[in-house]
């Protein structure tokens, strides 16, 4: 067995890895260009989102846009109650001087020299440039969390995601177990049937499911979000295909070892299906966390809103509070990223260690 | 001590019948080996006994009790799989303890049993390892240990040595034999390797195409094969089988084939003019030392192994004849040899392949 993973791979050796020894091969150049573009394409928007989430509302609509969140420097000038905004002004003789703006009237701005507060000058607005520094608008994050019930939304989202994921994993793995380990007439037909449900878009069954949920009195409870999507055809299919790769001998050995069906499922099959379970867990968490349409329909009271529905509140008909939306989008991204970071190693580990020859 | 009895076992997969009515009794404490070419149904038969496959008709009895409806887990048998089937995510200890845990034994007793068994098989050192960190032979031992630790009514082995290299196979074979002598339980062992069968078995069951060809102790099968198939299957290198015709002579019958004539006298059931098959093991082919040879051949290939010599000879119109002689023989390729077949070890089979006589005149 050639096992390359035992060699220590440092980050440096990983990002400077090349095809040949020594010189760059054209495939190296091609690969790195391709990978760089990929990173730019995938990661660029996320970086842009995070940077933008720290911008002030004015900074967001500014054109041309700035990359970093910037804020205009304000100075306290003697004789004025409020801090004044600072500008670079090009004087008639070509020199540049920093002046604070007292007020602006049309295209003329009345300015004062902070070092000489007694005298005001009038400057056309096209002759001044804002003096700015790197500044994070943290209030984008603190405001929604304090003013709106975002902690409550967060709670709801966490409850929905964890409970739904646990139920999904349990139900799907049991279905997959039956459809992969047992041999019975119509097994493939049932599997086909399960997969066929993938072809039905949620919008088609929206109304019927809503009626069912209403009849069961689950409207405005988190169960209305958790239960309808608990059994996913994708999950059953994914787990079943993986379970089919478990050697039949293992199951039979367990049978000979007097294992009950439950212990074959829980002690033999489930541990060996962990890589697939992890994949499904990541999927399920992402689906549930990002779910919007269905919660929006069944959760009408603010107390039961999830994050995604809560975010919608910032999007009025006339006024969209982009700074809050962006900041809270970052907040909603964090758990998914964390989950992925922790579970991704399971995705790559296969059944290679099955101990079979 | 467990006795296993099969009565008229039949097994079909859809329309295809693969086991055609097998009757067999495995006595208590016996080491019984099922041997046959691949596809002969030996593994299926073992799985039927284990309860992993259902029979289409017939009954399986363990200690006189019909167990057809009893699940594999309730039959109280242990099985060692060809792939070992160790649980990859459990340590060796856990692998061995799994069956006992399922039987809901107290922890202390499980621990004692596992450690005792591990000691017996000399695997105590790797009780904490995962199967993937073990070599083939070690895995094999663990698989056997997992069976022993449960103290089953009988052991079932499904080609357990076929994944090991030749040297290890010989070692494990001896260990298995010693193990059987030690614990004395009923064991059923499936293999396609007739050497394993001959060395291990108290009783060999030769199977072909879902039928039992012969049952008996190893040397019985070797010395008195009941048909052409068993004659050819048991023994290595295989028995020389030559199709011949019986010709009436003044003193009795002579079996003749192109360039071959073997006087056999009278054989019950063989009439003049009938087709038959003549069988002679390589070690019973003698070099002619005077008198009329049975046939004359040409050496085409020799294997000198030091202590023994194999000669492969061609006779026109006949299949290749193998000769096995002790010692080192000075023959070279192309040399002509006169051969005699030892009459006391000659086997004659009728046109249907059933034996007419073993040990002619012996």
Boltz contact constraints between the chains, C-beta under 6 A:
constraints:
  - contact:
      token1: [A, 249]
      token2: [B, 81]
      max_distance: 6.0
  - contact:
      token1: [A, 249]
      token2: [B, 83]
      max_distance: 6.0
  - contact:
      token1: [A, 249]
      token2: [B, 85]
      max_distance: 6.0
  - contact:
      token1: [A, 250]
      token2: [B, 85]
      max_distance: 6.0
  - contact:
      token1: [A, 252]
      token2: [B, 52]
      max_distance: 6.0
  - contact:
      token1: [A, 253]
      token2: [B, 85]
      max_distance: 6.0
  - contact:
      token1: [A, 255]
      token2: [B, 72]
      max_distance: 6.0
  - contact:
      token1: [A, 255]
      token2: [B, 73]
      max_distance: 6.0
  - contact:
      token1: [A, 256]
      token2: [B, 72]
      max_distance: 6.0
  - contact:
      token1: [A, 256]
      token2: [B, 79]
      max_distance: 6.0
  - contact:
      token1: [A, 257]
      token2: [B, 98]
      max_distance: 6.0
  - contact:
      token1: [A, 257]
      token2: [B, 99]
      max_distance: 6.0
  - contact:
      token1: [A, 257]
      token2: [B, 102]
      max_distance: 6.0
  - contact:
      token1: [A, 258]
      token2: [B, 73]
      max_distance: 6.0
  - contact:
      token1: [A, 258]
      token2: [B, 99]
      max_distance: 6.0
  - contact:
      token1: [A, 258]
      token2: [B, 102]
      max_distance: 6.0
  - contact:
      token1: [A, 258]
      token2: [B, 103]
      max_distance: 6.0
  - contact:
      token1: [A, 259]
      token2: [B, 102]
      max_distance: 6.0
  - contact:
      token1: [A, 268]
      token2: [B, 87]
      max_distance: 6.0
  - contact:
      token1: [A, 271]
      token2: [B, 89]
      max_distance: 6.0
  - contact:
      token1: [A, 353]
      token2: [B, 88]
      max_distance: 6.0
  - contact:
      token1: [A, 353]
      token2: [B, 132]
      max_distance: 6.0
  - contact:
      token1: [A, 354]
      token2: [B, 88]
      max_distance: 6.0
  - contact:
      token1: [A, 355]
      token2: [B, 86]
      max_distance: 6.0
  - contact:
      token1: [A, 355]
      token2: [B, 88]
      max_distance: 6.0
  - contact:
      token1: [A, 355]
      token2: [B, 131]
      max_distance: 6.0
  - contact:
      token1: [A, 355]
      token2: [B, 132]
      max_distance: 6.0
  - contact:
      token1: [A, 356]
      token2: [B, 83]
      max_distance: 6.0
  - contact:
      token1: [A, 357]
      token2: [B, 163]
      max_distance: 6.0
